[in-house]
């Protein structure tokens, strides 16, 4: 049974709630810029650096489990506000995480960052139920755009920290933003958009199908591809091309912007371009982008590569959003929150595995990991389409 909503006060615009995903994106994108800030472009202690991604993933998974209980007891608005306050505390801890801060402290700060992002995701998806029922694809794309915008902002802030050396001041000031967001959320009439009946714990029938399983795996591997680059691109550019740490993190910011703009462009083209052609075009873009990014050896090649990789990867998310709207009719925002969290766990697991692989074979393995990941994603898209043909749905 899908919960219903009532709104006796002036309706809160969905984007004002979905903007909370920008805070979650900011938190979860931090390791990519923190690695050069913490000196891992100088000392290749990749296995040690992998602990940061495990800490972030553990916080995300544990926070998601706890948020579900708190949501049923206190409601999504309070969970969302608690996530904002936790994000502020995590950023304050990260402001004082520069070496010689111990690794355990840095891991603890990232653990809190992941644990704060989880209730934000849970609160947001719990509060956009009505908008989700009306237009799942639009809500998914808007939320993804805010998430990428927050990730790009994190990369830009950390590049400024590297460029100016004012890490404590900049991250300390940044910590005020989630507090301001929590205060703004507390002023909105969010209590009026809370579901009016208990949230069901019975899985929807569509969630038991093989296609639903492949859909979740698709997003898992898609996020793994995206976040392998997001986690290690700056260190790779410094190590392999001699780029400055600040410039390398600026390239990371460009990558997030390319993903965000590419998703908007893909969403606009979906009604007019055959999906098979769009998928083929995205595969070509991703392949060319990876070649330019990892094989050119010049800054221009890196910029071109990131733009093409962003264009290639960005198509998958709109296609997935449309699949939710068309195929999984019984999905609601609470179900997608679980799938989204599962995909994010793929996003933090992939950099962890890449770090341990780099400890054995060096960062030169990163292009091969990206190529294999991209082929896996496009193969799974074809499997989903084949399943749709076979099932006749």
N, C-alpha and C positions, 0 to 999 in steps of 0.2 A: 504494500500500500504506500503510495507516494504522498507525503505530507502536504497539506495545503497551508496557505498563508492568508493573513488578513492585514489590512493597512487602514486604520481609522484616522491616522495623522497624514499630513502631506507625504506622499511617497518619497523615500530616499532614492536618489538616482543610483543605479547599480554601479556606475563607475566610481562613485565615492566610497563604495565598499571594496570594489576590486582593486582600487589603488593601494590597498593594504598589501597586495602581492608584490608591490615595488619594494616594500620593507623586507619581505621574505627573500626576494631576489638579491637585494643588497647584502643580506647576511650570508646567503649560501654561495655567493660569488667571491667572497673575501679571500679564500686560500690562493687563488690565482695571482693576486697582487701581493699577498702577504709573503709568499715564498721568496721573491727577490728582496722584499723589505727586511726579511729575517736573514738574508745572506746566503740563501741556498743556490744562488747563481755563482757563488764563489766556492763554497764547499759542497761537493756533490754527494751529500748524505741523503740519498733518495729514499732509502728504506726508513730512515728516521722521519723524513718529510711525509711518508705515507701515513704515519700515525695521525696527522692532522685531518686527513680525509676520513679515517676511521672514527675519530672523535666527532667530526661533523655529522657523519652518518648515524652514529649511535645516538647523538642528541636528537636528530631528526626522527629516527624510528621510535625512540622512547617518548619523545614529546608528542608524536602522533598518537601513540597508544594512550598516553595520559590525557590528551586533549579530548578524545572521544568520551572518556568518563566524565570529565569536567563539563563538556558540552551538555550532556544529558542532565547533569545536576544543576549547573548554573546558567546554562544558555550560551549560544554563540557570541552575543555581544561582550559578555565578561571574559570569555576565552580570548576573543580578539584583542581586547584592551590589555589583558595579562600578557599576551604575546608582545605587544608594543613596549610595555614596560621591561619585559625580559630582554628585548632587543637593545634597549638603551643600556641596560647593565652589561650586556655582552660587548657592546662597542666601547664602553668605558674600560672594561678589562683589556680589550685589544689595544686601546690607546697606550697602555703601559706594558705591552708585550714585546717590545724591542729587545734583542739580545743586549745584555746577558741574562734576560729573563729565562727561567728554566723551561724545558720542553713541556713538562707536565702542566705548567701554568698556561702556556700557549694552547695546549690541547684542551684544558678546562674551559678557556675562553671560547674556543670553537665548539665545544660540547654545548655550552650555554647558547651559542648562536644558533645551532641546529635545533635545540630544544625550544627556542623562542620562535623560530620560523614555522614550526609545526602548528602551534595553536593559531598563528595568524592564518595559515592555510585553512585550518579547520573552521575558524570563525568566519572567514570570507565565504567559503563554499556553503556554510550553514545559513548565511544571510542573503544569498542571491538565489534562493530556491525559486522564487516567483519569476524572476528574469530568466533563469535557466529553463523553466518550463516553456517560456514563450519563444526563446531563441538560443538553444544550446551552443551552436557554432559561434554566434556573436559573443556570448559571454566568455567562451573558452579563448577566443582570439584576443579579446580585450584584456582578459586576465594575463594571457601570455605576453602581451605587449607591455603591460605594467611590470611584469616580472623581469623581462629583458631590460626595460628602462632602469629598474633598480640595480640590475647587475652591471649595466654600463656605468651608472653613477658610482658604484663601488670601485670599479677599475679606474675611473677618472680621479676620484679622491685619493686612492693609493698611489697613483702616478704623481699627484701633487705632493704627497708625503715624501716620495723618493726624490722629487725635484727640489723641494724646499727644505726638507729635513724637519719640518714641524709636525711630526707624527702625533705627538700628544695633543697639541692644540687642535689639529684638524679633526682627528677622530673623536676628541672630546666634544668638539662642537657638533660633529655629526651625531653623537649620541643624544643630542637634544631633539633631533628630528622624530625618532620613534616616540619620544615622550609627547611631543606636540601632536603626533598622529593619534596617540592613545587619548589625549585630552579632546581632540576633535571628534573621535568616535564616541566618546562619552557624552558629547553634546548632541549627537544625532539621535532621532527617535528610533533607535534600532530595535527596541523592545517591541515595536509594532509590526516588525517584519519577521519575527521569530515564528517558526512553525507552530501551528495551533494544536497539533496532536503529537504524541510521542514518536520519536524517530524509530522506524522499524529496524530490527536487527536481522530480518529474514532477507537473504540475498534475492535480488531480482532474477526472474527466470533466464533473462538474456545473459546474466553473469555466469551461468553454469555451462554455457556453450563453449565449444572449441574455439570459435571465432573470437569470443570475448577474451579467452586466454591469450590468443595470438595478438589481439589488440593491446592488451596490457604489456606483453613482451615487446611489441613494436615500440611503444613509448619508452620502455626500459632501455632498449638498445639505442633508440634515437637520442635520449638524454645522455647515454654513455658516450656516444660519439661527440655530441656537443661539448660535454664537460671534460672530456679528455683534452681537448684543445683549451678550454677555459681554465683548466687547472695547471697546465704545464707550458702553455705557449710562451709566456714571458721568459721563463728560465731557458726554454729551447732557443729563443731568439738571441738571448745574451750569450749562451754557450756556443751556438753554432754560427752566429753571424756577427758577434761582437757588438751587438746593439746595446745602448745604454739601458740600465734597468728601468728608468722612467719612460724612455721611448718604447721599450718592449711592453710595458703595462698600458701605454696609450694604444698600442696595436690591439691589445685585449679589449679595450673600450670600443675600438672600431669594430671588432668582431661582434660584440653584443648589439651594437647599433645596426650592423648589417643584418643580423638575425631578426631584429625587431622590424625593420623596414621591409625586409623580404617577406615576412609573414603578412603584413598589411597588403603588399602587392599581390601575393599569391591568393589571399582571400578575395581580393577584388576581381581576379581573373578566373576564379573557380566556375562562375556561371557561364563563362564564354569560351573556355578552352577545354578540350577533351582531357580527362584526367590522365589517360595513358600518355598523351603527349607531354603533359606537364610533368609527370613522373620521369619520363625519358629525358626531358630537358634538365630536370633537377639532378639526375644522375650524371649527366654530362658536365653540368656546372660543378658538382662536388668533385668529380674526378679531375677536371681541369684546375679547380681551385687548390686541391691538395698537391697537384704537380707544381703549380706556381709557388705555393706557400713553402713547401719543403724542398723544392729543387732549384729555385731561382738564385738564391744567395744574395739578393738585392732587396733594398727597402721597397722599391716599386713593385717587385714581384710579390713581396709579402702583402702589400696593400691590395693588389689585384687578387691574390689568392684568397685573402680573407673575405673580400667582397663576393667572390664566386662561391666559396664554401658556405658563406652565409645565405646566398641565394639558393644553393642546392639543399641545404639542411632545412631552410625555412618553409619549404613546400610541404614537408611531412606533417607538420603540426596542423595547418589548415585542413589538409586531407583527413587527418585523424578526427578533427573537430566535426567535420561534415559526416564522417562515418558514425559518430556518436548520435548525431541528430537523425540520421536515416535508418541505421541498423538497430541500435540499442534503444528501443523506444522506452523501456522501463528504467533506463538510467535516470538518476536525479543527481543533484549537486553533491549529496553526501557520498554516493557511490563513486563519482568521479574524483572526489577528494582522496579516496583510498587509492585509486589508480594513479593519480597525480603524485602522491607520496611514494608509491612503489617506483614510479619512473624517476623521481628525484633520488631515490636510493641507488638506482642505476647510475645516476649522474655523479654520485660521490664514490661509488665502488670502482668505476672505471679509472679515475685518476690514481686510486690506491693501487690497483693492479699494474697500471702503467709505471708507477714509481718503483715498484719492486722489480718489474721487468727491466727498467732503466738501470737499476742497481747491478743487474747481471750483465746486460748487453749494451748499456749506454743509452743516451737519449735518441740516438739514431734509429731506435726501434719505433719511435713515435709515428712516423709516416706510415709504416706498415700496419700499425694498430688502427690508424684512422681509415686506411683503405679497406681493411678487413671488416671494420665496424660498419662502414658505409655500404659495402656489399651485403652485409647481413640485414641492414635496415631495408634496403630496396628489395631484397629477396622476400622479406616478410610482408611487405606491401603487396607483392605479386601473389603470395600465398593467401592473403586476405581477400584479394579480388577473385582468386580462383575458388575459394570457399564460398564466396557470394554467388558465383556462377553455378556451382554444384548444388548449393542449397536452394537456389532459385529465389533468394530474398534480395 
